[in-house]
Amino acid sequence: MYCCLSIHFSVGSMPVRNFSDAELLERASLRVAMFMRGMWEEKGSSDTRLLLDPWMPDRLTIMGRSRACTGKSYREHVVPRAWIANEVHRMFQAGCTDQAVALYIRDHVKIVEITKEEADRLDRTTNFHLKTKMPDDWQAGGDVYARLAAAGIEWDPKAA
């Protein structure tokens, strides 16, 4: 019987404790790793939308903005979400822990705001054809911004 259990929910309540941005990113990355593992175990794949806000909060993953941006921008994952998900699935297959996968997610889920024209340049097969892949010579653990550099996209880090 659950008569002694009292659960209270309130909208807009304060967090139990304050976390630094680094701690929040670690927690978000681990949460996503665990969700992705569950989906992968149950159906052999997972959903790349888990690598988006709110699961991976934009305020923790947006690293900067293209120098060409003057108005509306396009949120570009510097390592494509499909690439990350495929690597995460490979890591699960290899027996990696959720903590190891979370570190990979933390280090690779980064966003730079770019122009629509830069996104087209990056994505189109007539240009760089890097919509869902990294440059051919890139390896996991390498410069996560290599894809932007390959397409000649210059950007500045966001102010701290």
Secondary structure, 3 states (H helix, E strand, C coil): CCCCCCCCCCCCCCCCCCCCHHHHHHHHHHHHHHHHHHHHHHHCCCCHHHHCCCCCCHHHHEEEEECCCCCCCEEEECCCHHHHHHHHHHHHHCCCCHHHHHHHHHHHCCEEEECHHHHHHHHCCCCCCCCCCCCCCCCCCCCCCHHHHHCCCCEEECCC
